[in-house]
Amino acid sequence: MCSRAREARQVRARPCYVCQRVSPGDLLIPLLLVSAIAIARLASALRGIPWAQSRSWWFALATVVGGGLITFPLAPEMTGVVAFALVAVLLIAPTQLMSAAQDALRRGAERRGVALARIASTLHPSAALRERARLHRLITDLRAGREPAAEIQHFSAQSPEMAALLPALIAHLHGDTQAVLEHLGDPQTRHQLLASGLGLAYLRAIATTTDSGEAIAAAFHAFGSADPNLQQPEQLALVSVFLPALVGDVATTRYHAELLRAYLGPAEPGIACALAIARAGHREAALQTLDEAALRHRSDRIASQHIKAYRRVIEECVDRPPSPSQALAEILNILRRRAPHLAELAALEGRGAERLPLTWSIGGVLIAVHVLVSLTGDPLDPVHLYGWGALATSLFSAAEGWRLVTSTLLHAGLLHLIFNLVGLRFFGRFVEPLFGRARMAVIYIGAGVLAALAVAIIAGHDTPQILVGASGAILGLGGATLAASLRRPTLRKSSRGKAQIRGLVLIFGLQLAFDALAAAVSSTAHIAGFILGFLFGLILTPPAPSMAPPSAQPDPDAARPVDAAPEPSASP
């Protein structure tokens, strides 16, 4: 008898951790628990929303509950699976996709945001979501210089707010500051438009048409009190770059544009520097800077439209710095102090934050391996899994150390794989941009391999188990998330860091509940992976960037962005 056949017979003969097939009934309570949490959170969020806007979500909640109630008397063991599947498709996926779409649009990834919004509106039977996806497409068209009349008319007819917002937005994108001021002339309309996201447009229109520092400071305070977007790191970074430009502070503009480049679009550093040069009294040099930027970005339609709009602004703006103002000086000082903290968060909040090649590559490998295992046999059969590289504690020896790696690529069924892919995406979007791909790979592989080894050592030959799954490695990323948050206070205090910690607590708590309620789950691997990931994270968390304020840079040219032209001399 060959060695592999003898091992397979031993696996079949001994009782082990996943030898008994995982039935849907084993997952009834854990899946119902997850479903109940999702339903409760969404119901809580919908209570303050008018019925006309939330009725499709209430119908989705009723569908989930009704599906569970119908399934229970017919097939009780399938109730958890059905309820969770309905929650995932109708509630979780659309909300997560729409949130990702809004993040992408806020970071300037218009096409990606539109695509995600379209998928979200397809999954959820909600007219509101479909309208939001359609609005995203319209805004992307407007930014690229296209003005579809039918779409503009459609949204303008929906409400007085939209009828006021779209003309003001179009005027802003054309660089028509006088039209923007006319649209925002009425105080009540102004407050509504600022709350809709036109705060920076209003600030630009005021600052480029006056040389009063007090008027600019008052416009900023109106912007900050009405526009909730100012609390977003991306918007605050834009203001940190463009407000110094609007008051003619060339050195601070260059410094912030370089420091906060991850938040800016391709042409925005050059645009900001050109605007600062113009407000400092050197309009011809500023227009030359814009011409150079236009040549560099001529293939990017949105960037070209942005440059074209600012050319008009610079041609018409007041070409002298504003009068001194204590209020304006205090605002600029606050922005200078916040800029290094924004730069520290840039990896997580900037435009490239959602580019996760390693995370998606790991997910792709896990999916590909599961497809191969499923095509060649039963992915719930322990003997089949063992043949593909699962770790059997009763047979493990140093010669089979390779199974510490291969076992993390296998999953006992599709549901197991889906859970791990969700966790991988949640933690990967924090760990990969912060730690970098190389360090994340070390954490993922190290936590996964050592967690499997811990199971093999603790279980030993007398407690036969078969171990498969990437849960140990993924919870290792969770441990690294906690370690980074502890080591970097700015991360811990940021909105993204707080959301990550809340998600970590929820996921780890649900995982412990699964461990207690589902017989075919290894709590040892999960706890070991989390602790090992935490230790790796303490060692590998990159230090906070060291940044000197503009006053500490004797040569402002050292911080000049590549799009910026040389600073003009004092002579005209």
Salt bridges, closest charged atoms under 4 A:
GLU7 OE1 - ARG4 NE 3.71
ASP103 OD1 - ARG106 NH2 2.51
GLU110 OE2 - ARG143 NH1 3.05
GLU131 OE2 - ARG134 NH1 3.89
GLU131 OE1 - HIS154 NE2 2.88
ASP141 OD1 - ARG146 NH2 3.00
GLU147 OE2 - HIS174 NE2 2.63
GLU151 OE2 - ARG134 NH2 2.75
ASP176 OD2 - ARG312 NH2 3.34
ASP211 OD2 - ARG320 NE 2.99
GLU234 OE1 - ARG106 NE 3.12
GLU234 OE2 - ARG107 NE 3.81
ASP249 OD2 - ARG336 NH2 2.95
GLU258 OE1 - ARG261 NH2 3.46
GLU268 OE2 - HIS306 ND1 3.88
GLU268 OE1 - ARG351 NH2 3.89
ASP291 OD1 - ARG311 NH2 2.14
GLU315 OE2 - ARG311 NH1 3.50
GLU316 OE2 - ARG312 NE 3.53
ASP319 OD2 - ARG283 NH2 3.95
GLU344 OE2 - ARG488 NE 2.78
GLU349 OE1 - ARG107 NH2 3.87
GLU354 OE2 - ARG107 NH1 3.92
GLU354 OE1 - ARG112 NH2 3.85
GLU354 OE1 - ARG425 NH2 3.61
GLU354 OE2 - ARG429 NH2 3.06
ASP378 OD2 - ARG21 NH1 2.18
GLU400 OE2 - ARG403 NE 3.30
ASP515 OD1 - HIS526 ND1 3.01
ASP557 OD1 - ARG254 NH1 3.74
ASP557 OD1 - ARG560 NH2 2.36
ASP563 OD1 - ARG296 NE 2.96
ASP563 OD2 - HIS297 NE2 3.27
GLU567 OE1 - ARG254 NH1 3.10
